[in-house]
Amino acid sequence: MKPLNKIVYIEASPRKERSHSIALATQFLKDIQTANPDVEIDRMDLWATDLPAFNGALIDAKYALLNGEDPTSDQARAWKSVTQVIDRIADADLIVISTPMWNFGVPYVLKHLIDIIAQPGYTYQPRADAPYENWGLLSGKSAVVITARGGTVAPGTGVEDWDFQARYLDYALKFIGIRDVTQVAVELTAVDKEHLPDRQAAAAQTLSQLAKQLTKAAAASVAA
């Protein structure tokens, strides 16, 4: 792993202090900062971030660029709002995402962000001679995805195919070139509250160990 200088933290739950995924992510980031006080964290609360709507001049700008045309001044101005978001992701060494499962998928604000950053020539490059997983341009980065689910879609449950949350995020990240993806989930938050503290503690322990591994690997890369 290369040095860990910057993290972009993407927060997709609107529940804030009541959110299981945010609680886990907050402690995870604290653990990293404790070991590496100099790390910069760019926090992207998707419920407070003004993401550009993909319509009008913005969609026209995308197709002008795809067709090799010069965008108009309005299109260029609109497209800058996209590249500014992409830059926040591209500048980070580690991407941390915390999200609940909504209707077996992700909240629409997170899907909106993915639709903004997945752009040809910026985060992926279409290739006729390669599968989708080889199109990505953001190589050399890592991602940690922290998920919460009211039920379960865990392996062995027989309902794994209902998971359009963790699997989708894994595909989306690898599509843009981020192959080193670690996922940590806390499940059954709505239907088995009796054992929820144990599951939260297990997820927190996994993330604590991961924070140690990441900071140790980053420190070793600097020393090398």
C-alpha positions in Angstrom: 0.0 0.0 0.0 1.2 3.5 -0.7 1.3 6.3 2.0 -2.0 7.1 3.6 -2.1 10.9 3.2 -5.8 11.5 2.4 -9.1 9.7 3.0 -12.4 10.7 1.4 -15.2 9.6 3.7 -18.6 9.2 2.0 -21.6 9.2 4.4 -24.9 7.9 2.9 -27.2 7.6 5.9 -29.5 10.4 6.9 -30.0 9.0 10.4 -26.7 10.5 11.7 -26.4 9.7 15.4 -28.9 6.9 15.1 -27.0 5.3 12.2 -25.2 2.0 12.7 -23.0 2.4 9.7 -22.0 6.0 10.7 -21.1 4.9 14.2 -18.8 2.2 12.9 -17.2 4.5 10.3 -16.7 7.2 12.9 -14.7 5.0 15.2 -12.8 3.5 12.3 -11.6 6.9 11.2 -10.7 7.8 14.7 -8.6 4.7 15.0 -6.8 5.7 11.8 -6.3 9.3 13.0 -4.9 8.1 16.3 -2.2 6.0 14.5 -1.7 8.7 11.8 -2.6 12.2 13.1 -1.4 13.8 9.9 -3.9 12.0 7.6 -6.4 14.4 5.9 -10.0 13.4 5.9 -12.4 14.9 3.4 -15.9 14.2 4.7 -18.6 14.0 2.1 -22.0 13.9 3.8 -24.2 13.1 0.8 -27.3 14.6 2.4 -25.5 18.0 2.8 -23.5 17.9 -0.5 -25.0 19.7 -3.5 -24.4 17.1 -6.2 -25.1 18.4 -9.7 -28.2 17.1 -11.5 -27.4 15.1 -14.6 -29.7 17.0 -17.0 -29.7 20.0 -19.3 -26.3 21.5 -20.0 -24.6 18.8 -18.0 -25.8 15.9 -20.1 -25.1 17.9 -23.2 -21.6 18.5 -22.0 -21.0 14.8 -21.5 -22.1 13.9 -25.0 -20.1 16.8 -26.5 -17.0 15.5 -24.9 -17.8 11.9 -25.9 -18.2 13.0 -29.5 -15.0 15.0 -29.5 -16.8 18.3 -29.7 -15.9 21.6 -27.9 -18.5 22.2 -25.2 -20.3 25.6 -25.1 -19.5 27.9 -22.2 -22.6 26.8 -20.4 -21.7 23.2 -20.9 -18.1 23.7 -19.8 -19.3 25.5 -16.6 -21.8 22.6 -15.9 -19.1 20.0 -16.5 -16.8 21.6 -14.0 -19.3 20.7 -11.3 -18.7 17.0 -12.2 -14.9 17.1 -12.4 -14.8 18.9 -9.0 -16.6 15.8 -7.4 -14.4 13.4 -9.3 -11.2 15.2 -8.1 -12.3 14.6 -4.5 -12.3 10.9 -5.1 -9.2 10.8 -7.3 -7.1 12.8 -4.8 -7.7 10.3 -2.0 -5.6 7.2 -1.1 -8.4 5.5 0.7 -12.2 5.7 0.1 -14.4 5.0 3.1 -18.1 4.5 2.5 -20.8 4.1 5.2 -24.3 3.2 4.0 -27.5 1.5 5.1 -29.4 -0.9 2.8 -32.5 0.7 1.4 -34.9 -1.6 -0.5 -32.0 -4.1 -0.9 -29.9 -1.4 -2.6 -28.2 1.8 -1.6 -29.8 5.2 -0.8 -30.4 7.3 -3.9 -27.9 9.9 -2.9 -25.1 7.3 -3.1 -26.3 6.1 -6.5 -26.3 9.8 -7.6 -22.7 10.2 -6.5 -21.7 7.0 -8.4 -23.4 8.3 -11.5 -21.5 11.6 -11.2 -18.0 10.0 -10.7 -18.3 7.2 -13.2 -17.2 9.1 -16.3 -15.3 7.9 -19.4 -11.9 9.3 -19.7 -11.9 10.3 -16.0 -12.5 7.2 -13.9 -12.8 4.6 -16.6 -11.9 4.1 -20.3 -14.1 1.9 -22.5 -12.2 -0.9 -24.2 -13.5 -3.3 -26.8 -10.7 -5.8 -26.0 -11.2 -6.0 -22.2 -13.9 -6.9 -19.6 -15.5 -4.2 -17.5 -13.2 -4.8 -14.5 -10.2 -3.7 -16.6 -11.7 -0.4 -17.7 -10.9 1.5 -14.5 -8.5 4.4 -14.2 -8.3 4.9 -10.5 -5.7 2.3 -9.7 -3.6 2.1 -6.6 -6.4 3.1 -4.2 -8.2 1.1 -1.5 -11.7 1.2 -0.3 -13.5 0.2 2.9 -17.3 -0.2 2.7 -19.2 -0.2 5.9 -22.8 -1.4 5.5 -25.8 -1.8 7.8 -28.9 -3.9 7.0 -32.2 -4.4 8.8 -32.3 -8.0 7.7 -29.7 -10.3 6.2 -28.4 -11.3 2.8 -25.4 -13.2 4.1 -24.0 -16.2 2.3 -25.9 -19.4 3.3 -29.2 -17.6 3.9 -30.6 -18.5 0.5 -31.4 -14.8 -0.2 -27.9 -13.7 -1.3 -29.3 -12.7 -4.7 -31.4 -10.0 -3.0 -28.1 -8.1 -2.2 -28.0 -5.0 -4.4 -26.0 -3.1 -1.8 -22.6 -4.7 -1.1 -22.3 -6.4 -4.4 -23.3 -3.3 -6.4 -20.7 -1.2 -4.5 -18.0 -3.8 -5.0 -18.8 -3.8 -8.8 -19.0 0.0 -9.0 -15.6 0.5 -7.2 -13.8 -2.1 -9.3 -15.3 -0.6 -12.4 -13.5 2.6 -11.8 -10.2 0.8 -11.0 -10.4 0.4 -7.2 -9.8 -3.3 -6.8 -8.7 -3.4 -3.1 -12.2 -3.3 -1.5 -12.9 -4.5 2.0 -16.5 -4.8 3.2 -17.7 -4.9 6.8 -21.4 -5.3 7.6 -23.7 -5.3 10.6 -26.9 -7.1 9.9 -30.3 -7.8 11.4 -30.4 -4.3 13.0 -34.2 -4.2 12.7 -35.3 -7.7 13.4 -32.9 -9.1 16.1 -32.1 -6.3 18.5 -31.4 -8.7 21.3 -28.1 -9.7 19.7 -27.4 -6.4 18.0 -24.7 -5.3 20.5 -22.7 -8.4 19.9 -22.9 -7.9 16.1 -21.9 -4.3 16.4 -19.0 -5.2 18.7 -17.8 -7.8 16.2 -17.9 -5.4 13.3 -16.1 -2.7 15.3 -13.4 -5.2 16.2 -12.9 -6.1 12.6 -12.6 -2.5 11.7 -10.2 -1.8 14.5 -7.9 -4.5 13.2 -8.3 -3.2 9.7 -7.3 0.3 10.8 -4.1 -1.1 12.4 -3.3 -3.0 9.2 -3.9 0.0 6.9 -1.8 2.4 9.0 1.0 -0.2 9.5 1.2 -0.9 5.8 1.1 2.8 5.0 3.9 3.5 7.5 6.0 0.7 6.0 5.6 2.1 2.5 6.9 5.4 3.7 9.9 3.8 5.5 10.7 1.8 2.3 
